[in-house]
Amino acid sequence: MIKEFLDETKRSIDSIDYIAIDEIIGILNELRELRGRLFIVGSGGSAGNASHAVADFRKLCEIESFSFDNISELTARVNDDGWDNSTTEWLDASNFTNTDCLFVLSVGGGMPGVSGNLVNAIKFAAESRAKIIGIVGNNKCALTEYAHASVVIPTKQWKTPIVEGLQTVLLHLIVTRLQINTPVW
C-alpha cells in the first residue's frame, strides 16, 4: 500500500496545471500591490491548511491574511446562523469587499449537499466582485465554476489525504514564489 499511495501522489503531482498555479500567484501579487486582504477558508484538514497559510502569507509575503479559525466565533456562528451560513456571515462581519480575495482550500470544492459553507462563501465573494482562487480535488464544483484561478489536484483514490497533503506543498510553492519572486520552474 505504501508504494501505491506514493505512486498515486506522484500521478497527482504530474497532472497539476502549472499555469493555474502561476495565475494564482499573479492574483496574489496584484492583491499585495493593491493592499487588499486575503481570506483563506476550508473545512477539516483544509481549514488547518488555511490557518497555516495565513501565517506564511502574512509573515513571508506581507499580504494581510485571515482564516476562520477562532473556535469561539466559529461555534457561535454555527449555533446562531447554521453551518451553511457561518463562513459567509464571518466574511460579511469582516467587511469583505471587491478589493479582497477569497482563497478556498477544499477536497470537494463545494457541491450540492457538501460544504454548503464554502459554496455560500464562494457565491458571496462572487456577488462582492472579489477575486476567487483555490486549490481543490474536484474539477466540477462551486469553486471551479466561480474561480478566477484554481488548481485541481486529480486523484483516483485516497482523495482526502492526497489533496490535503498537496495543498500544503502548493501553498508553500506559492509563498516561496511570492516571497523571493523567482520563476517557479
C-alpha positions in Angstrom: 0.0 0.0 0.0 2.9 2.4 0.7 4.1 2.2 -2.9 0.6 2.6 -4.3 -0.1 5.6 -2.2 3.1 7.3 -3.2 2.6 6.4 -6.9 -0.9 7.9 -6.8 0.6 11.1 -5.2 3.2 11.3 -8.0 0.5 10.9 -10.6 -1.5 13.7 -9.0 1.6 16.0 -8.9 2.3 15.2 -12.6 -1.3 16.2 -13.5 -1.3 19.6 -11.8 -1.7 22.5 -14.2 1.4 24.8 -13.7 -0.3 27.6 -15.5 -3.1 27.6 -12.9 -0.5 27.9 -10.1 1.1 30.9 -11.9 -2.4 32.5 -12.3 -2.9 32.2 -8.6 0.5 33.8 -7.9 -0.4 36.7 -10.3 -3.7 37.3 -8.5 -2.0 37.3 -5.1 0.8 39.5 -6.3 -1.7 42.0 -7.5 -3.6 41.7 -4.3 -0.5 42.6 -2.3 0.3 45.6 -4.6 -3.2 46.9 -4.1 -3.0 46.2 -0.4 -6.1 44.0 -0.4 -6.9 41.3 2.1 -6.7 37.6 1.7 -9.4 35.4 3.3 -8.5 31.7 3.3 -11.2 29.2 4.0 -11.6 25.4 4.2 -13.1 22.7 6.3 -11.5 19.9 8.2 -7.8 19.4 7.2 -8.2 22.1 4.7 -9.1 24.5 7.5 -5.8 23.5 9.2 -4.0 24.3 5.9 -5.8 27.6 5.7 -4.6 28.6 9.2 -1.0 27.6 8.4 -1.2 29.5 5.1 -2.3 32.7 6.8 0.9 32.7 8.9 3.0 32.3 5.8 1.2 34.9 3.7 1.3 37.4 6.5 4.9 36.9 7.6 6.7 35.9 4.4 4.7 37.7 1.7 3.3 40.7 3.6 -0.2 40.0 2.5 -2.9 40.8 5.1 -4.5 37.4 5.6 -7.2 35.8 7.7 -8.7 32.4 8.3 -11.8 31.4 10.1 -10.1 29.6 12.9 -11.4 31.3 16.0 -13.2 28.4 17.6 -15.4 30.6 19.8 -16.6 32.7 16.8 -17.0 29.6 14.6 -19.2 27.8 17.1 -21.2 30.9 17.9 -21.9 31.5 14.2 -22.7 27.8 13.5 -25.1 27.9 16.5 -26.8 31.1 15.5 -26.5 31.1 11.7 -26.1 27.5 10.8 -23.2 25.8 9.2 -24.0 26.8 5.7 -24.1 30.5 6.5 -21.3 30.6 9.1 -18.4 31.4 6.7 -20.5 34.0 4.7 -21.5 35.7 8.0 -17.8 35.8 9.0 -16.8 37.4 5.7 -19.7 39.9 6.0 -18.7 40.8 9.5 -15.1 41.3 8.2 -16.3 43.9 5.7 -15.2 41.7 2.8 -15.2 43.8 -0.4 -14.2 43.7 -4.1 -10.7 44.7 -3.1 -10.3 41.4 -1.2 -9.6 37.8 -2.3 -11.2 34.5 -1.2 -8.8 31.6 -1.3 -10.7 28.3 -1.0 -9.0 25.1 0.1 -11.2 22.0 -0.2 -11.1 18.4 -1.3 -14.6 18.6 -2.9 -14.6 22.3 -3.7 -18.3 22.7 -2.7 -21.0 20.6 -4.3 -24.8 20.3 -3.7 -25.2 18.9 -0.2 -21.5 19.1 0.6 -19.6 22.0 2.1 -22.5 24.4 2.0 -20.5 26.9 4.0 -17.9 27.0 1.2 -20.5 27.2 -1.6 -22.2 30.1 0.0 -18.9 31.9 0.7 -17.9 31.5 -2.9 -21.2 32.9 -4.1 -20.9 35.8 -1.6 -17.4 36.6 -2.9 -18.7 36.4 -6.5 -21.5 38.8 -5.6 -19.0 41.1 -4.0 -16.9 41.0 -7.2 -13.9 39.9 -5.3 -11.2 37.6 -6.7 -11.8 33.9 -6.0 -9.0 31.4 -6.1 -8.5 27.9 -4.7 -6.9 24.5 -4.6 -9.3 21.6 -4.7 -9.6 17.9 -5.6 -12.6 18.2 -7.9 -12.9 19.9 -11.3 -16.8 20.1 -11.2 -17.6 22.2 -8.1 -18.6 25.6 -7.0 -15.0 26.8 -6.8 -14.1 25.9 -10.3 -17.4 27.4 -11.5 -16.7 30.8 -10.0 -12.9 31.0 -9.6 -10.7 33.4 -11.4 -8.0 30.8 -11.0 -8.0 27.3 -9.4 -5.7 24.3 -9.2 -7.3 20.9 -9.3 -5.4 18.0 -7.8 -6.7 14.9 -9.6 -6.7 11.7 -7.7 -8.4 8.3 -8.2 -8.0 7.0 -4.7 -7.0 8.4 -1.3 -8.6 11.7 -2.3 -8.6 13.4 1.0 -5.1 12.7 2.2 -3.5 13.4 -1.2 -5.4 16.6 -1.9 -4.9 18.0 1.6 -1.2 17.0 1.6 -0.6 18.6 -1.8 -2.5 21.7 -0.8 0.3 22.3 1.7 3.0 21.6 -0.9 1.4 24.0 -3.4 0.8 26.7 -0.7 4.5 26.6 0.2 5.4 26.8 -3.5 3.1 29.9 -3.9 4.5 31.5 -0.8 8.1 30.9 -1.9 7.4 32.4 -5.3 5.8 35.5 -3.8 8.5 35.8 -1.2 11.5 35.6 -3.4 9.9 36.5 -6.7 11.8 33.9 -8.8 10.4 31.6 -11.5 8.7 28.5 -10.2 10.0 26.3 -12.9 
